[in-house]
Amino acid sequence: MGAWAYGRVGVVMAVGLALLGGCGGPVTPPPKPALPPKAQKDKKPKEIPGMSLTEGEISASAPDGRPLWKATGKTIKTDEEKGIALFTQGSCQLFDKGVMTLRFQADTIEVHYDAQPPTMSLKGNVVAQSPKEGWSFRAPQVRAVCDNNKRFEKVIAEQGVRLEKANLKIQAAKMTTDVQLKRMTMEDAHGTLELPSLSAKRSR
């Protein structure tokens, strides 16, 4: 009797397990593996007549194709809504009639390319050179302003300027000049002229 009861209980448990397995709720399929995110296409830079904004560089050219100015840097961040390009460890070149007249290097260069007219702000260890005229100057901060044709026509150096050409050295609080460094206006300026040393010959 005891053995029969044990066997019956075993049969009931087996039938119960079979019913649970066959009459349970729908089996949820295993989740599908997540698909890799689609590659995002680079946003096409805003098109501005007479200007080119590419990866790492912004430039402007005249209607005849001759360059007006060009800026580049180690890194670039753009804000197309505000029309600003920010370069770090940047350099830029200004041209006149297709000929490079002035080149800059600075810690940061901020170009407001969509402004009317466009402007450029250089900050930190600004160094400028004019290969044609032989001038060079240094300043903590420099601003450059374009005319209505996107051609830079005025450069303003502030917060202390050191201007050099050959043996002539000039220091000023502020300097405003054209891009050829031919017409310069300075505030609180003083300069020195270093003459070559002369060795007197001993008379015998």
C-alpha positions as CSV (number, residue, x, y, z in Angstrom):
1,M,0.0,0.0,0.0
2,G,2.7,2.3,0.9
3,A,4.6,1.5,-2.3
4,W,1.5,2.1,-4.4
5,A,0.8,5.5,-2.8
6,Y,4.4,6.5,-3.5
7,G,4.1,5.5,-7.1
8,R,0.8,7.4,-7.5
9,V,2.2,10.5,-6.1
10,G,5.1,10.2,-8.5
11,V,2.8,9.9,-11.5
12,V,0.7,12.9,-10.3
13,M,3.9,15.0,-10.0
14,A,5.1,14.0,-13.4
15,V,1.8,14.9,-15.0
16,G,1.8,18.2,-13.2
17,L,5.2,19.1,-14.5
18,A,4.2,18.2,-18.0
19,L,1.1,20.4,-17.8
20,L,3.2,23.3,-16.5
21,G,5.6,22.9,-19.3
22,G,3.0,22.7,-22.1
23,C,0.3,25.1,-20.8
24,G,2.4,27.9,-19.5
25,G,2.4,31.5,-21.0
26,P,4.1,32.3,-24.2
27,V,7.9,32.0,-24.1
28,T,9.6,35.3,-24.6
29,P,12.3,35.0,-27.2
30,P,15.8,36.1,-26.2
31,P,16.5,39.8,-27.0
32,K,18.2,40.4,-30.3
33,P,21.7,41.8,-30.1
34,A,21.8,45.6,-30.4
35,L,22.8,46.8,-33.8
36,P,25.9,49.1,-34.0
37,P,24.9,52.8,-34.2
38,K,24.9,54.2,-37.7
39,A,27.8,56.4,-38.6
40,Q,26.9,60.0,-38.5
41,K,27.7,62.0,-41.6
42,D,29.7,65.1,-41.1
43,K,27.5,68.2,-41.3
44,K,28.2,70.2,-44.4
45,P,29.7,73.5,-43.5
46,K,27.7,76.6,-44.1
47,E,28.4,78.0,-47.5
48,I,29.3,81.7,-47.7
49,P,30.0,83.4,-51.0
50,G,33.7,84.0,-51.5
51,M,34.7,81.9,-48.4
52,S,35.7,78.3,-47.8
53,L,35.4,76.5,-44.5
54,T,36.9,73.0,-44.5
55,E,38.3,70.7,-41.9
56,G,41.1,72.6,-40.1
57,E,41.1,75.7,-42.3
58,I,39.0,78.8,-43.3
59,S,39.9,81.1,-46.1
60,A,38.5,83.8,-48.3
61,S,39.2,84.7,-51.9
62,A,38.5,87.6,-54.2
63,P,36.1,87.3,-57.2
64,D,39.1,86.7,-59.5
65,G,40.2,83.8,-57.3
66,R,43.2,85.4,-55.7
67,P,43.5,84.7,-51.9
68,L,42.5,87.4,-49.4
69,W,43.3,85.6,-46.1
70,K,43.6,82.1,-44.6
71,A,43.5,80.8,-41.1
72,T,44.4,77.3,-39.8
73,G,45.4,75.6,-36.5
74,K,46.1,72.5,-34.6
75,T,42.4,72.2,-33.6
76,I,39.3,74.0,-34.8
77,K,35.8,74.4,-33.3
78,T,33.0,76.0,-35.3
79,D,29.7,77.5,-34.3
80,E,27.8,77.9,-37.5
81,E,24.8,79.6,-35.9
82,K,27.0,82.4,-34.7
83,G,29.5,82.2,-37.6
84,I,32.6,81.7,-35.5
85,A,35.6,79.5,-36.0
86,L,38.1,79.0,-33.1
87,F,41.6,77.8,-33.7
88,T,44.1,76.7,-31.1
89,Q,47.8,77.1,-31.8
90,G,46.7,78.9,-34.9
91,S,48.3,80.7,-37.8
92,C,46.9,83.0,-40.4
93,Q,48.1,84.8,-43.5
94,L,46.8,88.1,-45.0
95,F,47.2,88.8,-48.7
96,D,47.1,92.0,-50.8
97,K,46.5,91.5,-54.5
98,G,47.3,87.8,-54.1
99,V,50.7,88.5,-52.4
100,M,51.1,87.5,-48.7
101,T,51.8,90.7,-46.7
102,L,51.4,89.7,-43.1
103,R,51.4,86.3,-41.2
104,F,50.5,85.6,-37.6
105,Q,50.9,83.0,-35.0
106,A,48.9,82.9,-31.8
107,D,47.7,80.6,-29.0
108,T,44.1,81.1,-30.2
109,I,42.6,82.7,-33.3
110,E,38.9,83.4,-33.4
111,V,37.4,84.2,-36.8
112,H,33.9,85.8,-37.0
113,Y,33.5,84.8,-40.6
114,D,29.8,85.6,-40.9
115,A,30.0,89.1,-39.4
116,Q,29.6,92.1,-41.6
117,P,32.4,92.8,-42.1
118,P,34.4,89.7,-40.9
119,T,36.8,90.2,-38.0
120,M,39.6,88.2,-36.5
121,S,40.8,88.1,-32.9
122,L,44.2,86.7,-31.9
123,K,45.2,86.1,-28.3
124,G,48.2,84.8,-26.5
125,N,51.8,85.1,-27.6
126,V,50.8,86.8,-30.9
127,V,53.7,87.1,-33.3
128,A,53.4,88.9,-36.6
129,Q,55.8,89.2,-39.5
130,S,55.8,91.2,-42.7
131,P,58.3,89.5,-45.1
132,K,58.0,92.3,-47.7
133,E,58.6,95.2,-45.4
134,G,60.9,93.5,-42.9
135,W,58.8,94.4,-39.8
136,S,57.8,92.1,-37.0
137,F,55.9,92.7,-33.8
138,R,54.7,90.9,-30.7
139,A,51.6,91.6,-28.6
140,P,49.3,89.8,-26.2
141,Q,46.2,90.6,-28.3
142,V,45.6,91.6,-31.9
143,R,42.4,92.4,-33.8
144,A,42.0,92.5,-37.5
145,V,39.1,94.0,-39.4
146,C,37.9,93.4,-43.0
147,D,36.4,95.9,-45.4
148,N,33.1,95.1,-47.2
149,N,35.0,92.9,-49.7
150,K,36.2,90.5,-47.0
151,R,39.7,91.9,-47.3
152,F,41.5,92.7,-44.1
153,E,42.5,96.3,-44.1
154,K,43.3,97.2,-40.5
155,V,45.2,95.5,-37.7
156,I,45.1,96.7,-34.1
157,A,47.6,95.4,-31.6
158,E,46.9,96.1,-27.9
159,Q,48.1,95.6,-24.3
160,G,51.8,96.4,-25.2
161,V,53.4,96.1,-28.5
162,R,57.1,95.4,-29.4
163,L,57.9,96.3,-33.0
164,E,61.2,95.5,-34.6
165,K,62.9,96.1,-38.0
166,A,66.7,95.5,-38.4
167,N,68.3,97.6,-35.6
168,L,65.2,99.6,-34.8
169,K,63.1,98.6,-31.8
170,I,59.9,100.3,-30.8
171,Q,57.6,99.7,-27.8
172,A,54.0,101.1,-27.6
173,A,50.9,100.6,-25.6
174,K,48.8,100.3,-28.8
175,M,49.4,100.2,-32.5
176,T,47.0,100.5,-35.5
177,T,48.3,99.7,-38.9
178,D,47.4,98.5,-42.4
179,V,48.2,95.0,-43.4
180,Q,51.4,96.1,-45.2
181,L,52.8,97.7,-42.0
182,K,53.4,100.9,-44.0
183,R,51.0,103.3,-42.2
184,M,51.2,102.9,-38.4
185,T,49.8,104.9,-35.6
186,M,51.1,104.2,-32.1
187,E,50.2,105.3,-28.6
188,D,52.8,105.9,-25.8
189,A,55.6,104.8,-28.1
190,H,59.3,105.0,-27.5
191,G,62.1,103.4,-29.5
192,T,65.8,102.6,-29.6
193,L,68.2,102.3,-32.5
194,E,71.0,99.8,-32.0
195,L,74.1,100.8,-34.0
196,P,76.7,98.3,-34.9
197,S,79.7,98.4,-32.5
198,L,82.8,100.1,-33.8
199,S,86.2,98.9,-32.8
200,A,88.8,101.7,-32.6
201,K,92.1,100.8,-34.2
202,R,95.1,101.5,-32.2
203,S,97.5,103.9,-33.8
204,R,101.0,102.7,-34.0
